[in-house]
Protein backbone atom coordinates (compact mmCIF):
# COMPACT_ATOMS: atom_id res chain seq x y z
CA UNK A 1 0.00 0.00 0.00
CA UNK A 2 1.38 3.40 -0.98
CA UNK A 3 0.81 7.11 -0.80
CA UNK A 4 -2.41 8.51 0.60
CA UNK A 5 -3.88 5.09 1.38
CA UNK A 6 -0.95 4.18 3.60
CA UNK A 7 -1.26 7.53 5.37
CA UNK A 8 -4.99 7.08 5.93
CA UNK A 9 -4.47 3.57 7.31
CA UNK A 10 -1.87 4.91 9.73
CA UNK A 11 -4.06 7.78 10.95
CA UNK A 12 -7.17 5.72 11.47
CA UNK A 13 -5.48 2.56 12.70
CA UNK A 14 -6.83 0.20 10.05
CA UNK A 15 -4.93 -3.03 9.45
CA UNK A 16 -3.91 -4.37 6.07
CA UNK A 17 -4.45 -7.85 4.67
CA UNK A 18 -2.28 -10.26 2.70
CA UNK A 19 -4.19 -13.19 1.21
CA UNK A 20 -2.92 -15.89 -1.11
CA UNK A 21 -2.03 -19.55 -1.39
CA UNK A 22 0.73 -21.85 -0.11
CA UNK A 23 2.88 -21.80 -3.23
CA UNK A 24 2.47 -20.27 -6.67
CA UNK A 25 3.61 -22.95 -9.13
CA UNK A 26 1.21 -25.87 -8.65
CA UNK A 27 -0.67 -27.17 -11.73
CA UNK A 28 -3.90 -25.70 -10.38
CA UNK A 29 -2.31 -22.30 -9.86
CA UNK A 30 -0.76 -22.33 -13.33
CA UNK A 31 -4.24 -22.81 -14.75
CA UNK A 32 -5.72 -20.04 -12.62
CA UNK A 33 -3.04 -17.36 -12.98
CA UNK A 34 -1.96 -16.03 -16.40
CA UNK A 35 1.73 -16.50 -17.19
CA UNK A 36 3.74 -16.14 -20.38
CA UNK A 37 5.85 -19.23 -19.65
CA UNK A 38 6.32 -21.96 -17.06
CA UNK A 39 9.54 -20.35 -15.80
CA UNK A 40 9.27 -19.78 -12.03
CA UNK A 41 9.89 -16.03 -12.27
CA UNK A 42 7.13 -15.66 -14.87
CA UNK A 43 4.75 -17.77 -12.81
CA UNK A 44 5.42 -15.65 -9.73
CA UNK A 45 5.02 -12.42 -11.70
CA UNK A 46 1.65 -13.63 -12.97
CA UNK A 47 0.64 -14.69 -9.47
CA UNK A 48 1.68 -11.28 -8.11
CA UNK A 49 -0.67 -9.53 -10.53
CA UNK A 50 -3.59 -11.37 -8.91
CA UNK A 51 -2.60 -11.79 -5.26
CA UNK A 52 -0.71 -9.63 -2.81
CA UNK A 53 1.06 -12.38 -0.88
CA UNK A 54 2.29 -15.97 -1.03
CA UNK A 55 3.35 -18.52 1.55
CA UNK A 56 6.53 -20.25 0.41
CA UNK A 57 6.06 -23.76 1.76
CA UNK A 58 8.79 -25.34 -0.39
CA UNK A 59 11.51 -23.53 1.58
CA UNK A 60 10.73 -25.91 4.44
CA UNK A 61 12.53 -28.64 2.47
CA UNK A 62 15.42 -26.72 0.89
CA UNK A 63 17.17 -23.41 1.47
CA UNK A 64 16.76 -20.86 -1.33
CA UNK A 65 19.90 -19.59 -3.02
CA UNK A 66 20.74 -15.89 -3.06
CA UNK A 67 19.88 -15.84 -6.76
CA UNK A 68 16.45 -17.36 -6.06
CA UNK A 69 15.70 -14.73 -3.40
CA UNK A 70 16.61 -11.94 -5.82
CA UNK A 71 14.38 -13.55 -8.45
CA UNK A 72 11.46 -13.48 -6.01
CA UNK A 73 12.12 -9.82 -5.31
CA UNK A 74 12.44 -8.79 -8.95
CA UNK A 75 9.30 -10.66 -10.01
CA UNK A 76 6.98 -8.89 -7.55
CA UNK A 77 5.91 -5.32 -6.75
CA UNK A 78 7.20 -3.69 -3.56
CA UNK A 79 3.75 -3.98 -1.98
CA UNK A 80 3.89 -7.78 -2.30
CA UNK A 81 4.56 -9.82 0.85
CA UNK A 82 6.27 -13.20 1.20
CA UNK A 83 5.66 -15.52 4.10
CA UNK A 84 8.66 -17.84 4.19
CA UNK A 85 8.59 -21.12 6.09
CA UNK A 86 11.58 -21.85 8.31
CA UNK A 87 13.47 -24.95 7.06
CA UNK A 88 12.73 -28.24 8.79
CA UNK A 89 16.39 -28.61 9.73
CA UNK A 90 15.76 -26.15 12.55
CA UNK A 91 12.21 -27.00 13.63
CA UNK A 92 12.15 -30.78 13.14
CA UNK A 93 15.77 -31.93 13.24
CA UNK A 94 17.30 -29.52 15.76
CA UNK A 95 13.96 -28.91 17.53
CA UNK A 96 14.84 -25.25 18.20
CA UNK A 97 18.14 -26.28 19.83
CA UNK A 98 20.25 -24.26 17.34
CA UNK A 99 19.07 -20.69 18.04
CA UNK A 100 21.57 -19.11 15.63
CA UNK A 101 19.92 -20.80 12.65
CA UNK A 102 16.86 -18.49 12.39
CA UNK A 103 18.82 -15.19 12.28
CA UNK A 104 21.16 -16.71 9.70
CA UNK A 105 18.22 -17.87 7.59
CA UNK A 106 16.48 -14.49 7.89
CA UNK A 107 19.72 -12.74 6.88
CA UNK A 108 19.74 -14.88 3.71
CA UNK A 109 16.37 -13.30 2.81
CA UNK A 110 17.58 -9.71 3.19
CA UNK A 111 17.31 -9.00 -0.55
CA UNK A 112 13.53 -9.25 -0.20
CA UNK A 113 13.61 -6.00 1.78
CA UNK A 114 10.07 -4.89 2.72
CA UNK A 115 8.60 -7.81 0.79
CA UNK A 116 9.43 -10.16 3.69
CA UNK A 117 6.13 -10.21 5.51
CA UNK A 118 6.59 -13.02 8.03
CA UNK A 119 8.69 -16.09 8.80
CA UNK A 120 6.60 -19.17 9.57
CA UNK A 121 7.82 -21.75 12.10
CA UNK A 122 6.04 -25.10 12.37
CA UNK A 123 7.00 -27.47 15.18
CA UNK A 124 6.45 -31.25 14.96
CA UNK A 125 3.52 -32.88 16.80
CA UNK A 126 5.89 -34.99 18.90
CA UNK A 127 7.78 -31.97 20.24
CA UNK A 128 6.34 -30.70 23.53
CA UNK A 129 6.76 -27.26 25.00
CA UNK A 130 10.23 -26.06 25.98
CA UNK A 131 9.88 -22.45 27.17
CA UNK A 132 13.58 -21.86 27.81
CA UNK A 133 14.58 -23.09 24.36
CA UNK A 134 11.81 -21.01 22.78
CA UNK A 135 12.83 -17.86 24.66
CA UNK A 136 16.43 -18.30 23.54
CA UNK A 137 15.30 -18.43 19.91
CA UNK A 138 13.17 -15.30 20.23
CA UNK A 139 15.99 -13.42 21.98
CA UNK A 140 18.25 -13.94 18.96
CA UNK A 141 15.80 -12.94 16.25
CA UNK A 142 16.52 -9.64 14.49
CA UNK A 143 14.29 -6.69 15.39
CA UNK A 144 11.52 -5.77 13.01
CA UNK A 145 10.96 -9.25 11.56
CA UNK A 146 7.56 -10.78 12.12
CA UNK A 147 7.49 -14.45 13.05
CA UNK A 148 4.49 -16.71 13.42
CA UNK A 149 4.45 -20.11 15.09
CA UNK A 150 2.35 -23.17 14.30
CA UNK A 151 2.61 -25.37 17.38
CA UNK A 152 1.47 -28.90 16.65
CA UNK A 153 1.72 -30.12 20.24
CA UNK A 154 -0.98 -28.57 22.49
CA UNK A 155 1.41 -27.99 25.40
CA UNK A 156 2.85 -24.94 23.59
CA UNK A 157 -0.36 -22.95 23.95
CA UNK A 158 0.48 -21.97 27.52
CA UNK A 159 0.63 -18.53 29.18
CA UNK A 160 4.44 -18.33 29.18
CA UNK A 161 4.72 -18.97 25.45
CA UNK A 162 1.78 -16.77 24.49
CA UNK A 163 3.12 -13.88 26.56
CA UNK A 164 6.53 -14.17 24.87
CA UNK A 165 4.88 -14.11 21.45
CA UNK A 166 2.87 -11.01 22.29
CA UNK A 167 6.01 -9.22 23.45
CA UNK A 168 8.16 -10.09 20.41
CA UNK A 169 6.11 -8.97 17.39
CA UNK A 170 4.99 -12.57 16.90
CA UNK A 171 1.76 -14.55 17.00
CA UNK A 172 0.53 -18.16 17.06
CA UNK A 173 -0.81 -19.54 13.79
CA UNK A 174 -4.53 -20.23 13.52
CA UNK A 175 -4.94 -23.50 11.61
CA UNK A 176 -8.34 -23.98 10.01
CA UNK A 177 -8.88 -27.68 9.36
CA UNK A 178 -11.30 -30.55 9.83
CA UNK A 179 -8.80 -32.41 12.01
CA UNK A 180 -8.62 -29.78 14.76
CA UNK A 181 -10.85 -27.05 16.12
CA UNK A 182 -9.90 -23.63 14.76
CA UNK A 183 -8.41 -21.35 17.40
CA UNK A 184 -11.05 -18.64 17.13
CA UNK A 185 -10.18 -17.75 20.72
CA UNK A 186 -7.23 -15.92 19.13
CA UNK A 187 -9.57 -13.62 17.19
CA UNK A 188 -11.33 -10.45 18.44
CA UNK A 189 -13.59 -11.27 21.36
CA UNK A 190 -11.81 -14.57 22.03
CA UNK A 191 -10.36 -15.33 25.44
CA UNK A 192 -6.74 -15.43 24.30
CA UNK A 193 -7.05 -12.37 22.06
CA UNK A 194 -8.41 -10.36 24.99
CA UNK A 195 -5.63 -11.58 27.27
CA UNK A 196 -2.66 -11.19 24.90
CA UNK A 197 -2.10 -8.40 22.36
CA UNK A 198 -0.72 -10.18 19.32
CA UNK A 199 0.40 -7.60 16.74
CA UNK A 200 -1.08 -9.45 13.73
CA UNK A 201 -3.14 -12.53 12.85
CA UNK A 202 -1.98 -15.42 10.67
CA UNK A 203 -4.39 -18.09 9.36
CA UNK A 204 -3.57 -21.25 7.41
CA UNK A 205 -6.68 -22.63 5.69
CA UNK A 206 -5.99 -26.37 5.39
CA UNK A 207 -9.36 -27.86 4.44
CA UNK A 208 -9.88 -29.34 0.98
CA UNK A 209 -12.99 -27.29 0.28
CA UNK A 210 -14.93 -24.26 1.52
CA UNK A 211 -18.35 -22.87 0.81
CA UNK A 212 -18.87 -19.18 0.24
CA UNK A 213 -20.77 -19.10 3.54
CA UNK A 214 -17.64 -20.45 5.28
CA UNK A 215 -15.57 -17.64 3.81
CA UNK A 216 -18.14 -15.01 4.77
CA UNK A 217 -17.85 -16.10 8.41
CA UNK A 218 -14.07 -15.82 8.23
CA UNK A 219 -14.33 -12.51 6.40
CA UNK A 220 -16.38 -11.12 9.28
CA UNK A 221 -13.95 -12.35 11.93
CA UNK A 222 -10.83 -11.20 10.11
CA UNK A 223 -12.52 -7.93 9.18
CA UNK A 224 -12.78 -7.24 12.91
CA UNK A 225 -9.00 -7.77 13.14
CA UNK A 226 -8.46 -5.11 10.47
CA UNK A 227 -10.78 -2.78 12.35
CA UNK A 228 -8.60 -3.17 15.42
CA UNK A 229 -5.62 -1.90 13.42
CA UNK A 230 -3.90 -5.27 13.06
CA UNK A 231 -2.74 -6.91 9.83
CA UNK A 232 -4.05 -10.24 8.55
CA UNK A 233 -2.12 -12.95 6.71
CA UNK A 234 -4.23 -15.77 5.28
CA UNK A 235 -3.19 -18.63 3.01
CA UNK A 236 -5.08 -21.53 1.45
CA UNK A 237 -3.52 -24.93 0.84
CA UNK A 238 -2.99 -25.88 -2.78
CA UNK A 239 -6.14 -27.31 -4.36
CA UNK A 240 -7.94 -26.80 -7.66
CA UNK A 241 -10.13 -24.15 -6.01
CA UNK A 242 -7.45 -22.44 -3.88
CA UNK A 243 -7.23 -19.39 -6.16
CA UNK A 244 -11.02 -18.95 -6.02
CA UNK A 245 -11.04 -19.17 -2.21
CA UNK A 246 -8.21 -16.67 -1.87
CA UNK A 247 -9.87 -14.29 -4.31
CA UNK A 248 -13.20 -14.48 -2.49
CA UNK A 249 -11.66 -13.92 0.95
CA UNK A 250 -9.60 -11.02 -0.37
CA UNK A 251 -12.75 -9.38 -1.75
CA UNK A 252 -14.56 -9.87 1.57
CA UNK A 253 -11.68 -8.28 3.49
CA UNK A 254 -11.54 -5.38 1.04
CA UNK A 255 -15.24 -4.79 1.71
CA UNK A 256 -14.66 -4.98 5.46
CA UNK A 257 -11.85 -2.45 5.21
CA UNK A 258 -13.95 -0.11 3.07
CA UNK A 259 -16.77 -0.37 5.61
CA UNK A 260 -14.35 0.69 8.34
CA UNK A 261 -13.56 3.86 6.41
CA UNK A 262 -17.28 4.47 5.83
CA UNK A 263 -18.01 4.46 9.56
CA UNK A 264 -18.53 7.87 11.21
CA UNK A 265 -15.25 9.47 12.32
CA UNK A 266 -15.11 11.25 15.68
CA UNK A 267 -13.07 14.45 15.32
CA UNK A 268 -11.21 15.69 18.39
CA UNK A 269 -11.64 19.38 19.30
CA UNK A 270 -9.07 21.54 17.54
CA UNK A 271 -8.45 19.04 14.73
CA UNK A 272 -9.73 19.58 11.17
CA UNK A 273 -12.46 17.27 9.97
CA UNK A 274 -11.42 14.58 7.48
CA UNK A 275 -12.53 15.59 4.01
C-alpha positions as CSV (number, residue, x, y, z in Angstrom):
1,X,0.0,0.0,0.0
2,X,1.4,3.4,-1.0
3,X,0.8,7.1,-0.8
4,X,-2.4,8.5,0.6
5,X,-3.9,5.1,1.4
6,X,-1.0,4.2,3.6
7,X,-1.3,7.5,5.4
8,X,-5.0,7.1,5.9
9,X,-4.5,3.6,7.3
10,X,-1.9,4.9,9.7
11,X,-4.1,7.8,10.9
12,X,-7.2,5.7,11.5
13,X,-5.5,2.6,12.7
14,X,-6.8,0.2,10.1
15,X,-4.9,-3.0,9.4
16,X,-3.9,-4.4,6.1
17,X,-4.5,-7.9,4.7
18,X,-2.3,-10.3,2.7
19,X,-4.2,-13.2,1.2
20,X,-2.9,-15.9,-1.1
21,X,-2.0,-19.6,-1.4
22,X,0.7,-21.8,-0.1
23,X,2.9,-21.8,-3.2
24,X,2.5,-20.3,-6.7
25,X,3.6,-23.0,-9.1
26,X,1.2,-25.9,-8.7
27,X,-0.7,-27.2,-11.7
28,X,-3.9,-25.7,-10.4
29,X,-2.3,-22.3,-9.9
30,X,-0.8,-22.3,-13.3
31,X,-4.2,-22.8,-14.8
32,X,-5.7,-20.0,-12.6
33,X,-3.0,-17.4,-13.0
34,X,-2.0,-16.0,-16.4
35,X,1.7,-16.5,-17.2
36,X,3.7,-16.1,-20.4
37,X,5.9,-19.2,-19.7
38,X,6.3,-22.0,-17.1
39,X,9.5,-20.3,-15.8
40,X,9.3,-19.8,-12.0
41,X,9.9,-16.0,-12.3
42,X,7.1,-15.7,-14.9
43,X,4.7,-17.8,-12.8
44,X,5.4,-15.6,-9.7
45,X,5.0,-12.4,-11.7
46,X,1.7,-13.6,-13.0
47,X,0.6,-14.7,-9.5
48,X,1.7,-11.3,-8.1
49,X,-0.7,-9.5,-10.5
50,X,-3.6,-11.4,-8.9
51,X,-2.6,-11.8,-5.3
52,X,-0.7,-9.6,-2.8
53,X,1.1,-12.4,-0.9
54,X,2.3,-16.0,-1.0
55,X,3.3,-18.5,1.6
56,X,6.5,-20.3,0.4
57,X,6.1,-23.8,1.8
58,X,8.8,-25.3,-0.4
59,X,11.5,-23.5,1.6
60,X,10.7,-25.9,4.4
61,X,12.5,-28.6,2.5
62,X,15.4,-26.7,0.9
63,X,17.2,-23.4,1.5
64,X,16.8,-20.9,-1.3
65,X,19.9,-19.6,-3.0
66,X,20.7,-15.9,-3.1
67,X,19.9,-15.8,-6.8
68,X,16.4,-17.4,-6.1
69,X,15.7,-14.7,-3.4
70,X,16.6,-11.9,-5.8
71,X,14.4,-13.5,-8.5
72,X,11.5,-13.5,-6.0
73,X,12.1,-9.8,-5.3
74,X,12.4,-8.8,-8.9
75,X,9.3,-10.7,-10.0
76,X,7.0,-8.9,-7.5
77,X,5.9,-5.3,-6.7
78,X,7.2,-3.7,-3.6
79,X,3.7,-4.0,-2.0
80,X,3.9,-7.8,-2.3
81,X,4.6,-9.8,0.8
82,X,6.3,-13.2,1.2
83,X,5.7,-15.5,4.1
84,X,8.7,-17.8,4.2
85,X,8.6,-21.1,6.1
86,X,11.6,-21.9,8.3
87,X,13.5,-24.9,7.1
88,X,12.7,-28.2,8.8
89,X,16.4,-28.6,9.7
90,X,15.8,-26.1,12.6
91,X,12.2,-27.0,13.6
92,X,12.2,-30.8,13.1
93,X,15.8,-31.9,13.2
94,X,17.3,-29.5,15.8
95,X,14.0,-28.9,17.5
96,X,14.8,-25.3,18.2
97,X,18.1,-26.3,19.8
98,X,20.3,-24.3,17.3
99,X,19.1,-20.7,18.0
100,X,21.6,-19.1,15.6
101,X,19.9,-20.8,12.7
102,X,16.9,-18.5,12.4
103,X,18.8,-15.2,12.3
104,X,21.2,-16.7,9.7
105,X,18.2,-17.9,7.6
106,X,16.5,-14.5,7.9
107,X,19.7,-12.7,6.9
108,X,19.7,-14.9,3.7
109,X,16.4,-13.3,2.8
110,X,17.6,-9.7,3.2
111,X,17.3,-9.0,-0.5
112,X,13.5,-9.3,-0.2
113,X,13.6,-6.0,1.8
114,X,10.1,-4.9,2.7
115,X,8.6,-7.8,0.8
116,X,9.4,-10.2,3.7
117,X,6.1,-10.2,5.5
118,X,6.6,-13.0,8.0
119,X,8.7,-16.1,8.8
120,X,6.6,-19.2,9.6
121,X,7.8,-21.7,12.1
122,X,6.0,-25.1,12.4
123,X,7.0,-27.5,15.2
124,X,6.4,-31.2,15.0
125,X,3.5,-32.9,16.8
126,X,5.9,-35.0,18.9
127,X,7.8,-32.0,20.2
128,X,6.3,-30.7,23.5
129,X,6.8,-27.3,25.0
130,X,10.2,-26.1,26.0
131,X,9.9,-22.5,27.2
132,X,13.6,-21.9,27.8
133,X,14.6,-23.1,24.4
134,X,11.8,-21.0,22.8
135,X,12.8,-17.9,24.7
136,X,16.4,-18.3,23.5
137,X,15.3,-18.4,19.9
138,X,13.2,-15.3,20.2
139,X,16.0,-13.4,22.0
140,X,18.3,-13.9,19.0
141,X,15.8,-12.9,16.2
142,X,16.5,-9.6,14.5
143,X,14.3,-6.7,15.4
144,X,11.5,-5.8,13.0
145,X,11.0,-9.3,11.6
146,X,7.6,-10.8,12.1
147,X,7.5,-14.4,13.0
148,X,4.5,-16.7,13.4
149,X,4.5,-20.1,15.1
150,X,2.4,-23.2,14.3
151,X,2.6,-25.4,17.4
152,X,1.5,-28.9,16.7
153,X,1.7,-30.1,20.2
154,X,-1.0,-28.6,22.5
155,X,1.4,-28.0,25.4
156,X,2.9,-24.9,23.6
157,X,-0.4,-23.0,24.0
158,X,0.5,-22.0,27.5
159,X,0.6,-18.5,29.2
160,X,4.4,-18.3,29.2
161,X,4.7,-19.0,25.4
162,X,1.8,-16.8,24.5
163,X,3.1,-13.9,26.6
164,X,6.5,-14.2,24.9
165,X,4.9,-14.1,21.5
166,X,2.9,-11.0,22.3
167,X,6.0,-9.2,23.5
168,X,8.2,-10.1,20.4
169,X,6.1,-9.0,17.4
170,X,5.0,-12.6,16.9
171,X,1.8,-14.6,17.0
172,X,0.5,-18.2,17.1
173,X,-0.8,-19.5,13.8
174,X,-4.5,-20.2,13.5
175,X,-4.9,-23.5,11.6
176,X,-8.3,-24.0,10.0
177,X,-8.9,-27.7,9.4
178,X,-11.3,-30.5,9.8
179,X,-8.8,-32.4,12.0
180,X,-8.6,-29.8,14.8
181,X,-10.8,-27.1,16.1
182,X,-9.9,-23.6,14.8
183,X,-8.4,-21.3,17.4
184,X,-11.1,-18.6,17.1
185,X,-10.2,-17.7,20.7
186,X,-7.2,-15.9,19.1
187,X,-9.6,-13.6,17.2
188,X,-11.3,-10.4,18.4
189,X,-13.6,-11.3,21.4
190,X,-11.8,-14.6,22.0
191,X,-10.4,-15.3,25.4
192,X,-6.7,-15.4,24.3
193,X,-7.1,-12.4,22.1
194,X,-8.4,-10.4,25.0
195,X,-5.6,-11.6,27.3
196,X,-2.7,-11.2,24.9
197,X,-2.1,-8.4,22.4
198,X,-0.7,-10.2,19.3
199,X,0.4,-7.6,16.7
200,X,-1.1,-9.5,13.7
201,X,-3.1,-12.5,12.8
202,X,-2.0,-15.4,10.7
203,X,-4.4,-18.1,9.4
204,X,-3.6,-21.2,7.4
205,X,-6.7,-22.6,5.7
206,X,-6.0,-26.4,5.4
207,X,-9.4,-27.9,4.4
208,X,-9.9,-29.3,1.0
209,X,-13.0,-27.3,0.3
210,X,-14.9,-24.3,1.5
211,X,-18.3,-22.9,0.8
212,X,-18.9,-19.2,0.2
213,X,-20.8,-19.1,3.5
214,X,-17.6,-20.4,5.3
215,X,-15.6,-17.6,3.8
216,X,-18.1,-15.0,4.8
217,X,-17.9,-16.1,8.4
218,X,-14.1,-15.8,8.2
219,X,-14.3,-12.5,6.4
220,X,-16.4,-11.1,9.3
221,X,-13.9,-12.4,11.9
222,X,-10.8,-11.2,10.1
223,X,-12.5,-7.9,9.2
224,X,-12.8,-7.2,12.9
225,X,-9.0,-7.8,13.1
226,X,-8.5,-5.1,10.5
227,X,-10.8,-2.8,12.4
228,X,-8.6,-3.2,15.4
229,X,-5.6,-1.9,13.4
230,X,-3.9,-5.3,13.1
231,X,-2.7,-6.9,9.8
232,X,-4.0,-10.2,8.5
233,X,-2.1,-12.9,6.7
234,X,-4.2,-15.8,5.3
235,X,-3.2,-18.6,3.0
236,X,-5.1,-21.5,1.4
237,X,-3.5,-24.9,0.8
238,X,-3.0,-25.9,-2.8
239,X,-6.1,-27.3,-4.4
240,X,-7.9,-26.8,-7.7
241,X,-10.1,-24.2,-6.0
242,X,-7.5,-22.4,-3.9
243,X,-7.2,-19.4,-6.2
244,X,-11.0,-19.0,-6.0
245,X,-11.0,-19.2,-2.2
246,X,-8.2,-16.7,-1.9
247,X,-9.9,-14.3,-4.3
248,X,-13.2,-14.5,-2.5
249,X,-11.7,-13.9,1.0
250,X,-9.6,-11.0,-0.4
251,X,-12.7,-9.4,-1.7
252,X,-14.6,-9.9,1.6
253,X,-11.7,-8.3,3.5
254,X,-11.5,-5.4,1.0
255,X,-15.2,-4.8,1.7
256,X,-14.7,-5.0,5.5
257,X,-11.9,-2.5,5.2
258,X,-14.0,-0.1,3.1
259,X,-16.8,-0.4,5.6
260,X,-14.4,0.7,8.3
261,X,-13.6,3.9,6.4
262,X,-17.3,4.5,5.8
263,X,-18.0,4.5,9.6
264,X,-18.5,7.9,11.2
265,X,-15.3,9.5,12.3
266,X,-15.1,11.2,15.7
267,X,-13.1,14.5,15.3
268,X,-11.2,15.7,18.4
269,X,-11.6,19.4,19.3
270,X,-9.1,21.5,17.5
271,X,-8.4,19.0,14.7
272,X,-9.7,19.6,11.2
273,X,-12.5,17.3,10.0
274,X,-11.4,14.6,7.5
275,X,-12.5,15.6,4.0
